[in-house]
Amino acid sequence: MAITVSEELTTSGDKRFATYCIDGVVYYVLLIMLGIISSFTYMRLGFPVSPFSRWYLYSFTGGLWFMGLWLVYYFISEIIWQRTIGKLITCTMVVSIHGEKPSVLSMLVRTLTRVIPFGILFFDERIVAKTLHDRASGTCVVDAKKYKEAVN
């Protein structure tokens, strides 16, 4: 059901910052776990053990893991649940600016524009789509309880 997303439904900058911090912690825990698993896998597969080859292999694959996990974490969790773990804890969720579940394309654009450096500089508390990735994807982050009340 489509509703008009108003300023009262959107979440505050403080709550968005808290969500960002929580997601950062979750992300780094996942990254460390993935690093440990990949390290054991490399050793099991018998990759070269010289310091240079190890550094090159780990820095290259580490960069791939870093960006890949970042994109997958946000994209998959927001596509399936409209939330990340941080949004779940702060009781917020992603909706389209029309109040509906965002499309897969919108969520892909949202996820990919997160990679733009200094995106936080585009934060504007006065409008519904507050961040660069919100504006680019036509989405916004709302208080989940208020949103559900407005829909029902």
N, C-alpha and C positions, 0 to 999 in steps of 0.2 A: 504494500500500500504506500503510495507516494504522499509525503507530507512536505510542507515548507520548512526547511531547516532554518531556524531563527538563531539569533545570537544567544538566546537563553538556553538553547539545547547544546551549543558548542561548549567544549571544555576550555578551561583557563590555561594560560601559559605555564603556570606553576605545575598544574597536573600533567601537562604535556612534557615538561622537563623531568618530572618524576618518572613518567613512563619511559622516557628516553634513557634515564639512568638505570632503571630496572632491566630494560631490554639490553642495555650494554653489558650488565653483569651476566645475564643469561647467555648472551652471545659469546662472551669470552669463556665462560664455562664450557659451552659447546665446542668452541674452537680448541681449547686445551684438550678436551676429550678426543676430538678428531685428530689432533696432532699426535697424541699418544698412540692412538690406533694406527695411524699412518706410519709412525716411526717403527712400531713393531712389525708392520707389514713390510716395510722396506728392508728391515734386517732379515726377515724370514725369506724374502725373495733374493737375498744375496747381492744387493746393490753395493757398489764400491765403497770402501770405508776410508779412503784418504780424506784428510780434512777439507781440501778444496772441493772434491766431488760431493762430499756430504753437504758442505755449505751451499754449493750451487743447487743441488737437488732440493734441499730443504727450503732455501730461499725462494726458488721458483715455484715449487709445489705449495709452499706455505702461502705465497701470494695468491695463488689460485684458490686454495682452501679459504683464505681470508675473505676474498671478494665473493666467491661462490656461496659460502655459508651465509654471508650477509644478505645476499640477494634471495637465497632460498628461504631463510628464516622469515623474512618479512613477507615475501610473496606468498608462500604456502600458507602460513598462519593467517594472513589477512584474507586470502581467497576462501579458505575453509571456514574460519570462525569470525571473520571481520575484526580480529583482534590478535595481538601478540600477547605473550605472557605478561608484559608490562601493562598493556591495556586491560587485561583481565584483572590484574591486581588493583589498578586505579579506577576500575569500573567505567571504562570508556570503550568506544568502538568506532570503526570507520564506516561511513555511509556516503552515498553520492550526495551532491548538493541538492538533489531533489528528494532526499530522504529514503532512497531505496538501497538495496544491496548493490555495491559497485560491480561493474562488469569485469571480466578477466582482463580485458584490454586496459581499463582504467587502473586496475591494480598493478598491471605490468608497468605502465607509465609511472605510477606512484613509486613503485620499487626502484625503477631505474633512475628517476630523478633524485632519489636520496643520495646517490653517489656524487652529485655535484658539490664540490667544496663550497663552504661558506653559505650553504642553503639557509642556515639559521638567520642570516642577515636579512632575509626576505620575510621574516616573521612579522605579521601585522595583526595585532589583537582586535582591531576595529572591524574586521571583516570575517565572514563565515569560513572561507577557505584561507586559513591563517598562514600556512607555509608554502614554500615554492612547490613541494611535491603535492600538496593539496590542490593548489591552483592549476598545476599542469594536468592533473588527473581528474579534476572535477569532483573531488571528494572533500570530506571534512571529518573531523573527529568530534564525536558528541558524547555527552554523558549518557551511558547506557540506560540507566534507570529513567531519566527524563524522556529519553527517546522512546522507550517501550510504553511509557504512560501516554505519550503523544500519539502513538500509533494505535493504541487500544481505546 
